[in-house]
Amino acid sequence: MLRDYLVDYFLTLVARPEQDQIKITIVDGFCGGGLYLNEDGKEVVGSPVVILEAIKEAKVRVMGATNRRKDIHFDVQLLCVDANKSALQHLRQVLTDRGYADQLARSEIELVEGEFANHAPALVQRARKRSPKSGRALFILDQYGYDQVPLQTLQAIFSTMKRPEVILTFYVDSLINYLSPDNWKAFERKTGVVGAITAADLDKATRGPGWRRKIQSALYEQITTKSGASFFTPFFVRPQKGHGDYWLLHLSHHWKARDVMAQTHWTHHNHFVQYAGPGLDMFSTGYATKIDDDGRPQAAFEFDDLASQSSKTALLEQIPRAIAACPDGVPFRKFIVDQINWTPATESMIEEAILDVVHDQQIEVIGDNGSVRHVRTAIQDDHVLRFRRQFSLGLLSKMTAVE
Ligand SMILES: C[S@@+](CC[C@H](N)C(=O)[O-])C[C@H]1O[C@@H](n2cnc3c(N)ncnc32)[C@H](O)[C@@H]1O
């Protein structure tokens, strides 16, 4: 998933054929030793190698694009941090064996020993200085747990840079299993995630039904909104074995980055679950990893054909309602940006559904001269979407009946 996301990320950055360079810093904050043996005894590469291979693949794909004439220089600095000295020693050997010795010698790849949170302020400044104009940097924060990336670190990233992205793992099931009325304050002090949990939520005698879901939704809201990121996706990964589900949070300042990540989830539907509704308001059904009473996993939305179909059905029903709520209409781009944090759908899925409701004459598209446009394939950013008045009464009464 990380590899595909990174390839798509680079391809999106160099979409213009005249572009001849991309400059970016990638921080792998919990990089590990670079190579593992899986249960079948097969070698599996760790995130630093995945990142470097994704850069190679993206270069080949960019140069293979038919409209590209210029060579492109990927000026990427990879900063790998790990608290474990022997993991870094192992990583250095793995990278050397795989042909990256020169990049290590030129400091295009740097290995940094220590805790990520301690190094983070300096790393953020380095990334900012390398790309002061574009403000681009990617932080891959694969912590093994839930308390190694304080909220203040995320805030520093999103307040210092223009276009940072963070991919953060958060072992939400382990955290909730571990929390107790005695230790939750220590979690708050360490992470800065304050106020999401109360002692009453955790006390077996007082906690109500749905306590797990309540904690998760409050934690999620705190981490995403207080990180300072403008866009986020809360997808869940349910490993076949292990300590339960974890969040794979993607945080960014740009809707397009969020859209590329959502597309990656649709591509990798066999690994991802997202416990939420399929349409625009994906949180309306809640998103706890386990239903409390019997501990059964909540029904999942699996980014497969079935999910795609139910998303389409939900979007067709919800889009007219959302646009009807704006009496003067809403520009297409604003509509997408307003909705995108709250839907598993991608921009193209939403656009396709809008075109369907335009075709059904529930919505009309207004051009910049104020006249109705007969759009069939692509809606422009500044096209205004407006609910058709003659549709209002019938549709709204139908909606009321359903509600
Ligand atoms: C889940 S593993 C990372 C795996 C790696 N991303 C990969 O794909 O191979 C977590 C790593 O974080 C390191 N670690 C644990 N706490 C840390 C901290 N506070 N700061 C930096 N590294 C830490 C561990 O030594 C371990 O190598």
The ligand as an ORCA input file, in Angstrom:
! r2SCAN-3c Opt
* xyz 0 1
  C       6.609     -0.899     13.593
  S       8.343     -0.800     13.600
  C       8.635      0.091     12.149
  C       8.716     -0.727     10.958
  C       9.133     -0.004      9.728
  N       8.312      1.168      9.448
  C       9.099     -0.972      8.566
  O       8.218     -0.911      7.726
  O       9.986     -1.804      8.540
  C       8.675      0.354     14.813
  C      10.149      0.785     14.910
  O      10.150      1.951     15.700
  C      11.281      1.939     16.565
  N      10.894      2.807     17.682
  C      10.152      2.534     18.784
  N       9.943      3.652     19.492
  C      10.529      4.659     18.816
  C      10.616      6.057     19.010
  N      10.061      6.654     20.072
  N      11.263      6.799     18.091
  C      11.828      6.229     16.999
  N      11.793      4.892     16.771
  C      11.145      4.127     17.660
  C      11.499      0.500     16.894
  O      12.861      0.281     17.213
  C      11.079     -0.192     15.587
  O      12.203     -0.413     14.759
*
